[in-house]
C-alpha cells in the first residue's frame, strides 16, 4: 500500500486528507457526508465536507449477480483485508485437512481451492496459488500432495477473453501442465459453506447441475456499483438510464452536472474497467485541473491589467497593451487541452510456474507472447507501475525473500 500522506507531504498546495467512508453525496447542497470507519471512535462519528468541485473515484464492489450464498461464503479480491482473509483460510483448510482421523472425503473437500472468474485476476490468483502449493506447502506438509487441487471456474467458453486465441490456448495448456483444472461453460447458481452448485454445459449441448465441494472459494468476477454511487445517480436526472456507473462526457464530467467528475470503475466512459484506464483518467484530470488553475490566474491578471490600463499614463499604455496581448496568447495556449483519449498499452497476466502471457500494443499492431521471458517482462512492467521508489524496493525485497526463503506458511 502507498500511504496517502507520504504523497501529500511533497505537494506545494495545502491538502487536507481524511481517512473515512463517504456514506452519501448530496449533489444539491454540495456536501459529502463522511463517517469515521476506524475501530477507535472519537467524539465526531460523522461529518459534512462541503465541495465546490468533486471527483468521484470510489471504484466498485464485487458483483455477485444475485447468486445466493456468495456474499456469505466466498472470499473476494478487492481490498487488503480480502487478501489476509484468503491467506488465513488457505492455512486453516490445510491444517484442518491434516488433523487426526479426518475422513478422506473431507480432506479432498478442504484441499479443493476453487477460483470463480476466468479474467486476468482469477487466472493470476489460480497460478499463484498453485505456485504456493508446489514451492512451499509441499516442503512443509508433504502428505497433502495427492489431495491439494486448484480449479478455475468460468461461465464463458474460454478464460482470458481479452487476449488472442493463441495466448488463451497457451494459458490453458500451461494450466494443464501445472495440474490446474479449468471448468469453462460452468455457471455458478448457488453457494453453500461446503459446496457450490453450478450449471454445466455438456458437449451435446444439454445442461446439468453439479455440486462442486470446496475448502476455499475465491470470487474474482465483475464489478457492481457501490451504494454511494447508486445514491448519487438517483439525484441526477441525466443519470436515470445509467446502469453500470456514472456516465461521463469526453472530459470525464458526470452527465447532468457541471462540477462533478468521475474516474475509474465507478465511471462509464466506454472503456474496460481496468487499472490502466483509471490511471490514464487520473493523469488527464490532473492536467485538466492544472489548466483550469492556470486559466483562472491568467484571467485575473488580464482583469488587473485592463483596470491599470484605464488609469495609466499614455507612455505606459503601450507596455501594458503588450502585456495584455502576451497574456491572451498564453490563455489560448493553456486552453488547448483536448478531451480524454485512452491509449491501450496492452494486457499482461501471470499464469504460474514463472510463465506469463502478454498482448502488447507494438507500433501499429499487437505483439503476443508467452513463457518465461514474458514473465520477466511482466515483472519489470509490474515494478514500473509501482507508485514510488519505496514500493519498488519493498516489492523487490519480497520477491527475493520468497525466492530464497519461501513464502510464509504461518496462519496469520
C-alpha positions in Angstrom: 0.0 0.0 0.0 1.2 3.5 -0.7 0.5 5.9 2.2 -1.5 8.9 1.0 0.2 11.2 3.5 3.6 10.2 2.0 2.4 11.6 -1.3 0.8 14.8 0.1 3.8 15.9 2.1 5.7 16.5 -1.2 3.0 18.8 -2.6 3.2 22.6 -2.6 -0.5 23.1 -2.2 -2.4 22.7 1.0 -4.2 19.4 1.0 -6.4 18.1 3.8 -6.8 14.3 4.0 -9.4 12.3 5.9 -9.4 8.5 6.2 -13.1 7.9 6.3 -16.0 6.3 4.4 -18.1 8.6 2.2 -21.6 7.5 3.1 -23.6 10.0 0.9 -23.1 12.7 -1.6 -25.7 15.4 -1.6 -25.4 17.0 -5.0 -28.0 19.7 -4.5 -26.3 21.0 -1.2 -22.8 20.3 -2.5 -21.9 18.2 0.6 -20.2 14.9 1.1 -21.1 13.0 4.3 -18.2 11.1 5.7 -18.0 8.6 8.6 -15.0 7.7 10.7 -14.7 3.9 10.0 -11.7 3.2 12.3 -12.0 0.9 15.3 -11.3 3.8 17.7 -14.1 6.2 17.6 -13.7 9.9 18.6 -16.3 12.4 19.5 -17.2 13.0 15.8 -18.5 9.9 14.2 -19.9 11.6 11.1 -19.2 14.9 9.5 -20.0 17.1 6.5 -17.4 18.1 3.9 -18.7 20.9 1.6 -17.3 21.0 -2.0 -17.2 23.3 -5.0 -15.8 20.7 -7.3 -16.0 16.9 -6.7 -14.1 13.9 -8.1 -15.7 10.5 -7.5 -13.2 7.7 -7.7 -14.5 5.1 -5.3 -14.2 2.2 -7.6 -16.6 -0.7 -7.5 -17.5 -3.6 -5.3 -17.7 -7.3 -6.3 -20.6 -8.3 -8.4 -22.3 -11.4 -7.0 -25.0 -11.3 -9.7 -27.6 -12.0 -7.0 -26.3 -15.6 -6.6 -27.4 -16.9 -3.1 -24.6 -17.6 -0.7 -21.7 -15.8 -2.5 -21.6 -12.8 -0.2 -21.6 -15.0 2.9 -19.2 -17.8 1.9 -16.8 -16.5 -0.8 -13.6 -14.6 -0.4 -13.1 -11.6 -2.7 -10.0 -9.9 -4.3 -10.7 -6.2 -3.8 -9.2 -4.9 -0.5 -6.1 -5.7 1.6 -8.4 -7.4 4.2 -9.6 -9.8 1.5 -6.0 -11.0 0.9 -5.5 -11.5 4.6 -8.7 -13.5 4.9 -7.7 -15.7 1.9 -4.3 -16.4 3.4 -5.8 -17.4 6.8 -8.4 -19.6 5.1 -5.9 -21.5 3.0 -3.8 -22.4 6.0 -7.0 -23.2 8.0 -8.0 -25.6 5.3 -4.6 -27.2 5.2 -4.2 -27.6 8.9 -7.8 -28.9 9.3 -7.2 -31.4 6.5 -4.2 -32.8 8.3 -6.0 -33.1 11.6 -6.1 -36.6 13.1 -8.8 -39.0 11.9 -10.2 -36.7 9.2 -12.2 -38.6 6.6 -10.8 -38.9 3.1 -13.8 -37.1 1.5 -13.5 -34.2 4.0 -9.7 -34.0 3.2 -10.4 -33.8 -0.5 -13.1 -31.1 0.1 -10.9 -29.0 2.4 -7.9 -29.1 -0.1 -10.0 -28.2 -3.1 -9.4 -24.5 -3.9 -12.0 -23.1 -6.3 -11.5 -19.7 -8.1 -14.5 -18.3 -9.9 -13.7 -15.9 -12.8 -11.5 -16.5 -15.8 -10.3 -13.0 -16.3 -6.7 -11.9 -15.5 -7.4 -11.6 -11.8 -8.8 -15.2 -11.5 -6.1 -16.6 -13.7 -3.2 -14.9 -11.9 -4.6 -16.0 -8.5 -5.0 -19.6 -9.6 -1.4 -19.6 -10.9 0.0 -18.0 -7.7 -2.0 -20.5 -5.5 -0.6 -23.5 -7.4 2.9 -22.0 -7.1 2.4 -21.6 -3.3 1.5 -25.3 -3.2 4.3 -26.6 -5.3 7.1 -24.3 -4.0 6.2 -24.1 -0.3 3.3 -26.1 1.1 4.7 -29.4 -0.2 8.0 -28.9 1.6 6.3 -28.4 4.9 3.3 -30.6 4.6 4.1 -33.4 2.0 1.1 -35.5 3.0 -1.3 -33.2 1.1 0.4 -33.9 -2.2 -2.3 -36.1 -3.7 -5.3 -34.1 -2.5 -4.5 -30.4 -3.0 -6.3 -29.3 -6.1 -7.0 -25.9 -7.8 -10.0 -25.4 -10.1 -10.8 -22.3 -12.2 -14.5 -21.9 -13.0 -15.6 -19.7 -15.9 -19.1 -19.2 -17.4 -17.7 -18.3 -20.8 -16.2 -20.8 -23.3 -12.6 -19.6 -22.7 -10.5 -17.9 -20.0 -8.8 -14.5 -20.6 -11.4 -13.5 -23.3 -9.5 -10.1 -23.9 -6.4 -12.0 -25.1 -5.7 -13.5 -28.5 -6.7 -17.2 -29.2 -3.0 -18.2 -29.4 -2.4 -16.9 -25.8 -5.7 -18.4 -24.5 -4.6 -21.8 -25.8 -1.1 -21.4 -24.3 -2.6 -20.5 -20.9 -5.0 -23.5 -21.0 -2.2 -25.9 -21.9 0.1 -24.4 -19.2 -2.6 -24.8 -16.6 -3.0 -28.4 -17.7 0.8 -29.0 -17.2 0.5 -27.4 -13.7 -2.5 -29.6 -12.8 -4.9 -26.6 -12.6 -8.3 -27.7 -13.8 -10.2 -25.2 -15.9 -14.0 -25.6 -15.9 -15.4 -23.4 -18.7 -19.1 -23.1 -19.6 -19.8 -23.6 -15.9 -22.2 -21.1 -14.3 -22.5 -20.9 -10.5 -26.1 -20.9 -9.4 -25.9 -21.3 -5.6 -23.1 -21.3 -2.9 -23.2 -23.0 0.5 -20.4 -23.2 3.1 -19.1 -26.5 1.7 -20.0 -26.7 -2.0 -21.1 -24.7 -5.0 -24.0 -25.7 -7.3 -23.1 -25.0 -10.9 -24.9 -25.4 -14.2 -22.5 -27.1 -16.7 -22.9 -27.3 -20.4 -22.2 -30.8 -21.8 -20.6 -31.4 -25.3 -24.0 -32.4 -26.7 -25.5 -29.0 -25.7 -27.6 -30.2 -22.7 -27.2 -28.6 -19.3 -26.9 -30.3 -15.9 -26.5 -29.1 -12.3 -23.3 -30.3 -10.5 -22.2 -29.9 -6.9 -18.5 -29.0 -6.5 -17.2 -29.3 -2.9 -14.6 -26.7 -1.9 -12.5 -25.6 1.1 -11.6 -22.2 -0.2 -13.8 -20.2 -2.7 -12.3 -17.1 -4.3 -14.8 -14.9 -6.2 -12.9 -12.9 -9.0 -15.7 -11.9 -11.3 -17.1 -8.5 -12.4 -17.9 -5.2 -10.8 -21.0 -3.8 -9.2 -21.9 -0.2 -8.1 -21.2 0.9 -4.6 -24.3 2.2 -2.7 -22.9 5.8 -2.5 -22.6 5.9 -6.3 -26.1 4.4 -6.8 -27.5 7.2 -4.5 -25.7 9.9 -6.4 -27.0 8.6 -9.7 -30.6 8.7 -8.3 -30.2 12.5 -7.6 -29.1 13.4 -11.2 -32.0 13.2 -13.8 -29.5 12.7 -16.6 -28.3 9.5 -15.0 -31.7 7.9 -14.7 -31.0 5.4 -17.6 -27.4 4.6 -16.4 -26.9 1.1 -15.2 -23.1 0.3 -15.0 -22.0 3.5 -13.3 -21.8 7.3 -13.6 -22.0 8.2 -17.3 -19.4 10.9 -18.2 -18.6 13.0 -21.2 -15.3 13.2 -23.1 -13.8 15.4 -20.3 -14.9 12.9 -17.6 -17.6 15.4 -16.3 -20.6 13.4 -15.0 -23.5 13.9 -17.4 -26.1 16.3 -15.9 -23.6 18.1 -13.7 -21.0 20.9 -14.2 -18.8 20.4 -11.2 -18.6 16.6 -10.6 -16.1 14.3 -12.3 -15.8 10.5 -12.1 -12.9 8.2 -12.9 -12.1 4.5 -12.6 -14.6 1.7 -12.2 -17.4 3.9 -10.9 -17.5 5.8 -14.2 -18.8 4.7 -17.6 -16.5 6.1 -20.3 -16.8 3.2 -22.9 -13.5 1.7 -21.8 -12.8 -1.6 -20.0 -12.9 -1.2 -16.2 -9.1 -1.7 -15.7 -6.4 0.0 -13.6 -4.8 1.1 -16.9 -7.8 3.1 -17.8 -8.2 4.6 -14.3 -4.5 5.6 -14.2 -4.8 7.5 -17.5 -8.1 9.1 -16.4 -6.4 10.3 -13.2 -3.5 11.8 -15.1 -5.8 13.5 -17.6 -7.9 15.0 -14.7 -4.7 16.3 -13.1 -3.7 18.1 -16.3 -7.3 19.4 -16.7 -7.4 20.9 -13.2 -3.9 22.4 -13.6 -5.1 24.0 -16.9 -8.2 25.4 -15.1 -6.0 26.8 -12.3 -3.6 28.5 -14.8 -6.6 29.8 -16.8 -8.1 31.5 -13.6 -4.7 33.0 -12.8 -4.2 34.4 -16.3 -7.8 35.8 -16.4 -7.2 37.5 -13.1 -4.0 39.1 -14.4 -5.9 40.3 -17.5 -8.6 42.0 -15.5 -5.9 43.7 -13.4 -4.0 44.8 -16.5 -7.2 46.1 -18.1 -8.1 48.1 -15.0 -4.5 49.5 -14.8 -4.6 50.5 -18.5 -7.5 52.8 -17.9 -5.6 54.9 -15.3 -2.1 54.6 -16.8 -0.1 57.4 -18.4 -0.1 57.4 -22.2 3.6 56.4 -22.3 2.8 53.3 -20.1 -0.2 52.1 -22.0 1.8 50.6 -24.9 3.7 48.4 -22.4 0.5 47.4 -20.6 -1.1 46.6 -24.0 1.8 44.4 -24.9 1.5 42.5 -21.6 -2.3 42.0 -22.2 -1.5 40.6 -25.7 1.0 38.2 -24.2 -1.4 37.0 -21.5 -4.1 36.5 -24.1 -1.7 34.4 -26.2 -0.8 32.3 -23.0 -4.5 31.9 -22.3 -5.2 30.5 -25.8 -2.2 28.0 -25.4 -3.4 26.9 -22.0 -7.0 26.3 -23.1 -5.9 24.0 -25.9 -6.3 20.8 -23.8 -8.3 18.2 -25.7 -10.8 15.6 -24.5 -9.7 12.4 -22.8 -8.3 9.7 -25.1 -7.4 6.3 -23.8 -4.2 4.7 -25.1 -4.2 0.9 -24.7 -0.7 -0.3 -23.8 -1.6 -4.0 -23.8 -2.6 -6.8 -21.5 -0.4 -8.9 -19.2 -1.2 -11.9 -17.0 0.9 -14.2 -14.8 -0.2 -17.9 -15.3 2.1 -19.6 -12.7 5.3 -21.7 -12.9 7.3 -18.5 -13.8 5.4 -18.0 -17.0 3.2 -15.1 -18.2 1.2 -14.1 -21.3 1.4 -10.6 -22.9 -0.7 -9.0 -25.6 1.1 -5.7 -26.0 0.5 -2.8 -28.4 3.5 -2.5 -30.7 3.7 0.4 -33.2 0.6 -0.1 -35.4 -0.2 -3.7 -34.3 -0.1 -6.1 -31.4 2.7 -8.3 -30.1 1.6 -11.6 -28.4 4.0 -13.8 -26.4 4.0 -16.2 -23.6 6.6 -18.0 -21.5 9.5 -17.3 -19.1 10.9 -14.3 -21.0 7.4 -12.8 -20.9 7.3 -13.5 -17.1 10.5 -11.4 -16.7 8.8 -8.6 -18.8 5.7 -8.9 -16.6 7.9 -8.4 -13.5 9.6 -5.4 -15.0 6.2 -3.9 -16.0 4.8 -4.6 -12.5 7.8 -2.7 -10.9 7.5 0.2 -13.3 3.8 0.6 -12.3 4.5 0.7 -8.6 3.7 4.2 -7.4 7.0 5.1 -5.7 10.7 4.0 -5.4 9.8 2.9 -1.8 7.3 0.4 -3.1 9.5 -0.8 -5.9 12.3 -1.6 -3.3 9.8 -3.3 -1.0 8.3 -5.5 -3.8 11.8 -6.5 -4.9 12.8 -7.5 -1.4 9.6 -9.5 -1.1 10.4 -11.4 -4.4 14.0 -12.1 -3.3 12.9 -13.2 0.2 10.3 -15.6 -1.3 12.8 -17.0 -3.8 15.5 -17.8 -1.2 13.4 -18.5 1.9 10.0 -19.4 0.5 6.6 -17.9 1.3 5.4 -17.7 4.9 3.1 -20.7 5.8 2.1 -19.4 9.2 -1.6 -19.0 9.9 -1.6 -15.2 10.5 
